[in-house]
């Protein structure tokens, strides 16, 4: 029997990451069992790896884990980086994020697990929120 894929919404509060599954019989709004969340600033989801990525504003880190809280990791950033927002390119397997310390947009390879560098920086421009249109490149 064919089972339709789950259609869900992920959102965050300062203290947790939550999920609503729309095509289930109960549409439950549940907090994901991810530990040590104190100041969630931004989240995104990678449909390939099934990982949730978020920025922890207290530790100034980018973290990831499965929706069940397992496989939790911290993405290694450059020293002094202050992440503000992030977006996952699920086609290219890259994570783009804005850095308020350097007023730039940086990219991290999810495939190779390494920083690829700055993709945008311009004098007197302060990128903060970011969104990708993966099909447009």
Secondary structure, 3 states (H helix, E strand, C coil): CCCCCCCEEEEECCCCEEEEECCCCCCCEEECCCCCCCCEEEEEEECCCCEEEEEECCCCEEEEEECCCCCCEEECCCCCCCEEEEEEECCCCEEEEEECCCCEEEEEECCCCEEEEEEEECCCCCCCCCCCCHHHC
